[in-house]
Structures are given as C-alpha cells and as structure tokens.
Amino acid sequence: MKPPRIPSVFKLGKYNQNKQFHYEPRTFDERKERLEKRRKEIEKEIELEKKLGKKYEEHLRERITDSWTRRETRRQKRNSSVRLLLILAALFIILYFIYKNFDFLL
C-alpha cells in the first residue's frame, strides 16, 4: 500500500520550472523601410535594363519627358486657377462699386 500523499501548495517536478515568456517588440524603422523600398526599385530597374537591353536608354528618355510634361501640365493648371481667381476677384470688386453707386441713385 502506498502512503497517502500530502497536498502541497508548491508543485514539485516539472511544474516547478519557471514559465518562459518570449516577447518581441514590433517596431517600425522608417529608414529601413525606405532602404528596402529603394532596393526593390533598383532591382526592378536592373531587371528592366537586362530585359530591354539597348532600348533601355530610350525607355529612360521617355520616362524623363513624361515626368517633365506632367510637371508642366500641373504648372499650367495652377497658373490658370490663379488667373481665374484674380479675374473673379476683379469682377466682384467692379460689381460692388457699381452696386454701391446705383444705391445712391435710388
């Protein structure tokens, strides 16, 4: 017959080991993200250069002219918007003075 077991508050054996807690903080490294993005862009450019071969220079010229035309159209849109606002402001000022003068006549 086995002797009776004494209940214990502290468990012995494999339960007595400290529990392991593994924590890895998640951080965002902006510099690392930018470098990784740039690295992927460069790899893509290298693959495109290999694929196009001699036509790659023409491809680069097309990209540059496209960016210049986009920049020029943005500048033209901004200038036309400013011009429109100036014309509207001038019209409102003229209408204000006309209304002000007609108010005296009535």
Backbone as a printed PyTorch tensor [residue, N CA C, xyz], in Angstrom:
tensor([[[  0.8210,  -1.1690,   0.0000],
         [  0.0000,   0.0000,   0.0000],
         [  0.8720,   1.2420,   0.0000]],

        [[  0.4430,   2.2530,  -0.7650],
         [  1.2120,   3.4930,  -0.8690],
         [  0.8360,   4.4160,   0.2740]],

        [[  1.8240,   5.1780,   0.7270],
         [  1.4840,   6.1330,   1.7860],
         [  0.6520,   7.2760,   1.2010]],

        [[ -0.2000,   7.8580,   1.9880],
         [ -1.0390,   8.9550,   1.4700],
         [ -0.1770,  10.1590,   1.0680]],

        [[ -0.6140,  10.8190,  -0.0240],
         [  0.1390,  11.9890,  -0.4980],
         [ -0.3000,  13.2010,   0.2670]],

        [[  0.6730,  14.0260,   0.5880],
         [  0.3730,  15.2530,   1.3120],
         [  0.1490,  16.3490,   0.2640]],

        [[ -0.9930,  17.0170,   0.3100],
         [ -1.2240,  18.0910,  -0.6630],
         [ -0.1980,  19.1910,  -0.4640]],

        [[  0.2690,  19.7130,  -1.5580],
         [  1.3010,  20.7320,  -1.4810],
         [  0.8210,  21.9880,  -2.2150]],

        [[  1.1630,  23.1350,  -1.6530],
         [  0.8430,  24.4030,  -2.3100],
         [  1.7890,  24.5990,  -3.4890]],

        [[  3.0320,  24.1640,  -3.3150],
         [  4.0290,  24.2910,  -4.3730],
         [  4.1760,  22.9470,  -5.0570]],

        [[  4.0040,  22.9770,  -6.3690],
         [  4.1190,  21.7240,  -7.1120],
         [  5.5910,  21.4500,  -7.3700]],

        [[  5.9590,  20.2440,  -7.2350],
         [  7.3380,  19.8470,  -7.4460],
         [  7.4730,  19.1850,  -8.8130]],

        [[  8.6900,  19.0520,  -9.2510],
         [  8.9280,  18.3680, -10.5130],
         [  8.8820,  19.3250, -11.6830]],

        [[  8.2570,  18.8360, -12.7730],
         [  8.2540,  19.6280, -13.9980],
         [  7.4070,  20.8980, -13.8510]],

        [[  6.4940,  20.9330, -12.9030],
         [  5.6590,  22.1170, -12.7080],
         [  6.3900,  23.2260, -11.9550]],

        [[  7.5030,  22.8950, -11.3400],
         [  8.2270,  23.8670, -10.5380],
         [  9.1040,  24.7840, -11.3970]],

        [[  9.2670,  24.4700, -12.6710],
         [ 10.1200,  25.2950, -13.5260],
         [  9.4420,  26.6290, -13.8090]],

        [[ 10.2720,  27.6370, -13.9990],
         [  9.7340,  28.9490, -14.3580],
         [  9.1730,  28.8980, -15.7740]],

        [[  8.0600,  29.5380, -15.9390],
         [  7.4700,  29.5910, -17.2740],
         [  8.2570,  30.5750, -18.1120]],

        [[  8.4810,  30.1890, -19.3340],
         [  9.2220,  31.0400, -20.2520],
         [  8.2500,  31.9840, -20.9490]],

        [[  8.6580,  33.2370, -21.0370],
         [  7.8470,  34.2440, -21.7090],
         [  8.7080,  34.8770, -22.7800]],

        [[  8.2790,  34.7800, -24.0060],
         [  9.0520,  35.3210, -25.1220],
         [  8.3020,  36.5240, -25.6890]],

        [[  8.9380,  37.6680, -25.6450],
         [  8.3150,  38.9040, -26.1280],
         [  9.2350,  39.5620, -27.1380]],

        [[  8.7310,  39.7840, -28.3580],
         [  9.4750,  40.5070, -29.3800],
         [  8.7020,  41.7780, -29.6990]],

        [[  9.2360,  42.9060, -29.3330],
         [  8.5130,  44.1430, -29.6370],
         [  8.5130,  44.4050, -31.1330]],

        [[  7.3580,  44.8620, -31.6250],
         [  7.2550,  45.2080, -33.0320],
         [  7.5560,  46.6880, -33.1630]],

        [[  8.5580,  46.9920, -33.9230],
         [  8.9420,  48.3850, -34.1190],
         [  8.9050,  48.7040, -35.5980]],

        [[  8.7840,  49.9710, -35.8960],
         [  8.7560,  50.4410, -37.2670],
         [  9.9720,  51.3040, -37.4920]],

        [[ 10.8380,  50.8400, -38.3440],
         [ 12.0400,  51.5940, -38.6680],
         [ 11.8360,  52.2270, -40.0380]],

        [[ 11.5590,  53.5260, -40.0330],
         [ 11.2370,  54.2220, -41.2690],
         [ 12.4080,  54.1870, -42.2440]],

        [[ 13.6120,  54.3560, -41.7320],
         [ 14.8040,  54.3540, -42.5890],
         [ 14.9680,  52.9970, -43.2620]],

        [[ 14.7640,  51.9380, -42.4950],
         [ 14.8940,  50.5930, -43.0370],
         [ 13.8390,  50.3500, -44.1150]],

        [[ 12.6220,  50.8210, -43.8770],
         [ 11.5540,  50.6550, -44.8560],
         [ 11.8830,  51.3880, -46.1550]],

        [[ 12.4040,  52.6240, -46.0400],
         [ 12.7730,  53.3860, -47.2400],
         [ 13.8950,  52.6870, -48.0010]],

        [[ 14.9000,  52.1770, -47.2690],
         [ 16.0030,  51.4730, -47.9200],
         [ 15.5120,  50.2220, -48.6450]],

        [[ 14.6140,  49.5020, -48.0020],
         [ 14.0830,  48.2800, -48.6120],
         [ 13.2780,  48.6150, -49.8730]],

        [[ 12.4810,  49.6710, -49.7980],
         [ 11.6970,  50.1000, -50.9580],
         [ 12.6210,  50.5120, -52.0980]],

        [[ 13.6610,  51.2740, -51.7790],
         [ 14.6160,  51.7240, -52.8000],
         [ 15.3590,  50.5420, -53.4000]],

        [[ 15.7180,  49.5670, -52.5710],
         [ 16.4180,  48.3830, -53.0500],
         [ 15.5500,  47.6260, -54.0590]],

        [[ 14.2610,  47.5020, -53.7570],
         [ 13.3510,  46.8110, -54.6830],
         [ 13.2110,  47.5760, -55.9920]],

        [[ 13.1440,  48.9100, -55.9070],
         [ 13.0610,  49.7170, -57.1270],
         [ 14.3060,  49.5330, -57.9880]],

        [[ 15.4710,  49.5190, -57.3500],
         [ 16.7210,  49.3430, -58.0990],
         [ 16.7750,  47.9690, -58.7420]],

        [[ 16.3540,  46.9420, -58.0160],
         [ 16.3350,  45.5990, -58.5830],
         [ 15.4010,  45.5280, -59.7870]],

        [[ 14.2600,  46.1910, -59.6750],
         [ 13.3140,  46.2200, -60.7880],
         [ 13.9340,  46.9360, -61.9950]],

        [[ 14.6400,  48.0370, -61.7450],
         [ 15.3100,  48.7710, -62.8280],
         [ 16.3750,  47.9070, -63.4910]],

        [[ 17.1300,  47.1660, -62.6980],
         [ 18.1790,  46.3040, -63.2530],
         [ 17.5680,  45.2110, -64.1200]],

        [[ 16.4680,  44.6190, -63.6540],
         [ 15.7910,  43.5930, -64.4470],
         [ 15.2700,  44.1790, -65.7510]],

        [[ 14.7140,  45.3820, -65.6880],
         [ 14.2000,  46.0290, -66.8850],
         [ 15.3230,  46.3430, -67.8590]],

        [[ 16.4640,  46.7730, -67.3070],
         [ 17.6230,  47.0740, -68.1520],
         [ 18.1160,  45.8190, -68.8670]],

        [[ 18.1500,  44.7180, -68.1550],
         [ 18.5770,  43.4690, -68.7740],
         [ 17.5840,  43.0300, -69.8460]],

        [[ 16.3080,  43.2330, -69.5520],
         [ 15.2640,  42.7970, -70.4660],
         [ 15.2370,  43.6430, -71.7410]],

        [[ 15.3730,  44.9570, -71.5890],
         [ 15.2910,  45.8410, -72.7510],
         [ 16.6030,  45.9560, -73.5090]],

        [[ 17.7010,  45.8060, -72.8280],
         [ 18.9990,  45.8710, -73.4940],
         [ 19.3010,  47.2730, -73.9920]],

        [[ 19.4870,  47.4160, -75.3180],
         [ 19.8470,  48.7090, -75.9000],
         [ 18.6800,  49.6940, -75.8860]],

        [[ 17.4740,  49.1960, -75.8190],
         [ 16.2990,  50.0760, -75.8010],
         [ 16.0900,  50.7320, -74.4410]],

        [[ 16.8760,  50.3400, -73.4610],
         [ 16.7030,  50.8690, -72.1010],
         [ 16.9350,  52.3730, -72.0540]],

        [[ 17.9050,  52.8600, -72.8250],
         [ 18.1770,  54.2940, -72.8470],
         [ 16.9760,  55.0740, -73.3930]],

        [[ 16.3380,  54.5360, -74.4160],
         [ 15.1290,  55.1720, -74.9560],
         [ 14.0120,  55.1740, -73.9140]],

        [[ 13.9200,  54.0770, -73.1900],
         [ 12.9010,  53.9730, -72.1360],
         [ 13.1150,  55.0560, -71.0750]],

        [[ 14.3690,  55.2650, -70.6660],
         [ 14.6610,  56.3000, -69.6760],
         [ 14.3120,  57.6880, -70.2060]],

        [[ 14.6380,  57.9460, -71.4740],
         [ 14.2970,  59.2470, -72.0610],
         [ 12.7950,  59.4780, -72.0790]],

        [[ 12.0270,  58.4410, -72.4010],
         [ 10.5670,  58.5660, -72.3950],
         [ 10.0560,  58.8730, -70.9940]],

        [[ 10.6160,  58.1970, -69.9940],
         [ 10.1890,  58.4550, -68.6130],
         [ 10.4800,  59.8870, -68.1980]],

        [[ 11.6530,  60.3980, -68.5690],
         [ 12.0200,  61.7670, -68.2060],
         [ 11.0890,  62.7610, -68.8830]],

        [[ 10.8260,  62.5720, -70.1770],
         [  9.9330,  63.5080, -70.8780],
         [  8.5190,  63.4270, -70.3220]],

        [[  8.0710,  62.2310, -69.9510],
         [  6.7440,  62.1040, -69.3430],
         [  6.6630,  62.8720, -68.0320]],

        [[  7.6950,  62.7620, -67.2070],
         [  7.6600,  63.4780, -65.9250],
         [  7.7010,  64.9870, -66.1530]],

        [[  8.4580,  65.4390, -67.1570],
         [  8.5170,  66.8690, -67.4570],
         [  7.1630,  67.3810, -67.9430]],

        [[  6.5030,  66.6090, -68.8020],
         [  5.1970,  67.0550, -69.3040],
         [  4.1700,  67.0640, -68.1820]],

        [[  4.2170,  66.0780, -67.2900],
         [  3.2860,  66.0810, -66.1580],
         [  3.5170,  67.2990, -65.2870]],

        [[  4.7800,  67.6180, -65.0360],
         [  5.1090,  68.7790, -64.2190],
         [  4.6270,  70.0570, -64.8970]],

        [[  4.7980,  70.1330, -66.2240],
         [  4.3780,  71.3190, -66.9690],
         [  2.8570,  71.4680, -66.9500]],

        [[  2.1160,  70.3580, -67.0880],
         [  0.6570,  70.4580, -67.0620],
         [  0.1730,  70.8740, -65.6770]],

        [[  0.8290,  70.3910, -64.6310],
         [  0.4560,  70.8260, -63.2750],
         [  0.6740,  72.3180, -63.1100]],

        [[  1.7810,  72.8070, -63.6280],
         [  2.0920,  74.2290, -63.5290],
         [  1.0530,  75.0470, -64.3110]],

        [[  0.6660,  74.5690, -65.4860],
         [ -0.3270,  75.2790, -66.2890],
         [ -1.6770,  75.3010, -65.5840]],

        [[ -2.0770,  74.1910, -64.9780],
         [ -3.3500,  74.1460, -64.2540],
         [ -3.3290,  75.1140, -63.0740]],

        [[ -2.2290,  75.1510, -62.3460],
         [ -2.1290,  76.0500, -61.2050],
         [ -2.1830,  77.5090, -61.6600]],

        [[ -1.4710,  77.8340, -62.7470],
         [ -1.4860,  79.2050, -63.2480],
         [ -2.8740,  79.6090, -63.7270]],

        [[ -3.5870,  78.6940, -64.3850],
         [ -4.9260,  79.0320, -64.8640],
         [ -5.8850,  79.2120, -63.6830]],

        [[ -5.6990,  78.4420, -62.6200],
         [ -6.5500,  78.6010, -61.4380],
         [ -6.3170,  79.9560, -60.7740]],

        [[ -5.0650,  80.3540, -60.6710],
         [ -4.7370,  81.6510, -60.0630],
         [ -5.3030,  82.7750, -60.9240]],

        [[ -5.1610,  82.6490, -62.2300],
         [ -5.6900,  83.6600, -63.1490],
         [ -7.2090,  83.7680, -63.0070]],

        [[ -7.8990,  82.6480, -62.9140],
         [ -9.3510,  82.6530, -62.7610],
         [ -9.7580,  83.3320, -61.4580]],

        [[ -9.0570,  83.0550, -60.3690],
         [ -9.3710,  83.6910, -59.0860],
         [ -9.1660,  85.2010, -59.1530]],

        [[ -8.1130,  85.6540, -59.8230],
         [ -7.8810,  87.0940, -59.9600],
         [ -8.9840,  87.7620, -60.7750]],

        [[ -9.4080,  87.1110, -61.8470],
         [-10.4890,  87.6750, -62.6660],
         [-11.7760,  87.7480, -61.8680]],

        [[-12.1010,  86.6860, -61.1280],
         [-13.3220,  86.6930, -60.3090],
         [-13.2660,  87.7730, -59.2360]],

        [[-12.1100,  87.9360, -58.6050],
         [-11.9740,  88.9790, -57.5820],
         [-12.1710,  90.3540, -58.1970]],

        [[-11.5950,  90.5820, -59.3870],
         [-11.7670,  91.8770, -60.0620],
         [-13.2240,  92.1120, -60.4160]],

        [[-13.9170,  91.0860, -60.8780],
         [-15.3430,  91.2370, -61.2150],
         [-16.1720,  91.5580, -59.9790]],

        [[-15.9000,  90.8890, -58.8830],
         [-16.6470,  91.1850, -57.6520],
         [-16.4120,  92.6180, -57.1850]],

        [[-15.1810,  93.0880, -57.2930],
         [-14.8840,  94.4750, -56.8960],
         [-15.6270,  95.4460, -57.7960]],

        [[-15.6100,  95.2030, -59.1040],
         [-16.3340,  96.0820, -60.0440],
         [-17.8240,  96.0670, -59.7550]],

        [[-18.4010,  94.8690, -59.5500],
         [-19.8360,  94.7740, -59.2390],
         [-20.1550,  95.4700, -57.9210]],

        [[-19.2820,  95.4010, -56.9520],
         [-19.5110,  96.0630, -55.6750],
         [-19.5860,  97.5780, -55.8580]],

        [[-18.6420,  98.1480, -56.6280],
         [-18.6570,  99.6000, -56.8480],
         [-19.8620, 100.0290, -57.6760]],

        [[-20.2750,  99.2130, -58.6610],
         [-21.4600,  99.5470, -59.4540],
         [-22.6960,  99.5280, -58.5690]],

        [[-22.8360,  98.5040, -57.7550],
         [-23.9960,  98.4120, -56.8600],
         [-23.9930,  99.5620, -55.8650]],

        [[-22.8280,  99.8980, -55.3550],
         [-22.7010, 100.9970, -54.3910],
         [-23.1230, 102.3210, -55.0270]],

        [[-22.7310, 102.5630, -56.2840],
         [-23.1000, 103.8060, -56.9840],
         [-24.5830, 103.8250, -57.3230]],

        [[-25.1770, 102.7160, -57.7100],
         [-26.6050, 102.6870, -58.0150],
         [-27.4510, 102.8490, -56.7530]],

        [[-26.9340, 102.4660, -55.6280],
         [-27.6430, 102.6150, -54.3670],
         [-27.8730, 104.0940, -54.0620]],

        [[-26.9060, 104.9650, -54.3890],
         [-27.0570, 106.3980, -54.1810],
         [-28.0870, 107.0020, -55.1230]],

        [[-28.2090, 106.4290, -56.3310],
         [-29.1480, 106.9740, -57.3100],
         [-30.5840, 106.6370, -56.9470]],

        [[-30.8270, 105.5410, -56.3050],
         [-32.1930, 105.1480, -55.9660],
         [-32.5930, 105.8550, -54.7350]]])
